[in-house]
Amino acid sequence: MASNGTQDNHIRELDKKISALSDALAHLGQGTSLKELLRIIRFPGYTTPAEFAFNVAILDTMLVQVNALEKLGAGSGSRGETCGRQAVNA
C-alpha cells in the first residue's frame, strides 16, 4: 500500500489529469470548429474529391474516438470506486 505522501501525490496527479481532460472535452463539446466546417463546405468549389475523402476519413476517425472515450468514461467511475473500496477493505 502506498504511503500517505505518495497517495497524496497520486491524487494530485490524477486531479490535474482529470481536470485537464474535463476542460478539453468541455471545449471540444462546444463544436465551434465543426460548425465552422459546416459553413465552409457550402462554398462553391470547396470540396474536391481529395478534400472530400480527407474530410470523410477525419470525421469518421473523430467519431470512433469520441465513441471510445464515451465508453471508457462510462466505466471509469465505477472501476475507481471498486478499487477504492478494495483498498480500504484490505
N, C-alpha and C positions, 0 to 999 in steps of 0.2 A: 504494500500500500504506500502511496506517495505521502511525503511529509506535508505538513500544513503549508510551508513555504512553497514547495513545488506545486501543490494543489492550487494555491493562490495564483501562481504564475500561469498555470494551465488555464484557470478560469479567466484571467485577464486576456490571455492569448485568444481563447475561444470567443470571448466577448468582443474583441476587436474584429475578428474574422466574421462573426455572425452579424455584427453591426454593419461592416463594410458590404457584405453580401446583401443584407436587407436594403441598404441605401441604393446599391446598384440595381437591384430588382425593382425598387420603387421608381427609380429614374427610368429604367427600361420600360416599365409599365405605363409610362406617360405616352409612349408610342409616337412622339412628335416626329422622329425621323421617318417612320413608316408612313405617317400621314403626309409628310412632305413628298415621299416617293410616290404615293397615290396621286398627288397633284402633278408631279413631273412626268409621269408615264403617259399622261394625256396630251403632252405637247406633240405636235406633228413631227414625225421623223425621229422621235426619241429612241424607239426600240428597234434596233436592227436584230437580225436573227441571233447574232452573237450576244448582244446585250440581253435579249430575251432568255436565252439558255443560261447565261450567267446569273441573272436575277432569279430565275426559277430554282436553280441549284442552291443559291444562297438562302432563299426563302424557305425551301424545303429543309435545309440543314438547320436553320434557325428554329423552325417548328419542332423538329426532332429534339433539339437541345432543350427547348422550353418544356416539352412534354417529359423529358428525362428529369429535368430539375423539379418539375411538379411532383413526379413520382418519388424522387429521392427526398424532397422536402416533406412530403406527406407522412413518411415513416420515421423521419429523424427524431421528432419529439418523443414518440412512444419508445423508440430504442434507447434514447437518452434517459428517460425515466426508468426503464427497466434496468439499465446498467447502474444508475444511481441507487436504486433500491437494493440491488445485489451487493453493491459495495458497502452500504450501510448495514445490511444483514450479515455480512461476512465476519 
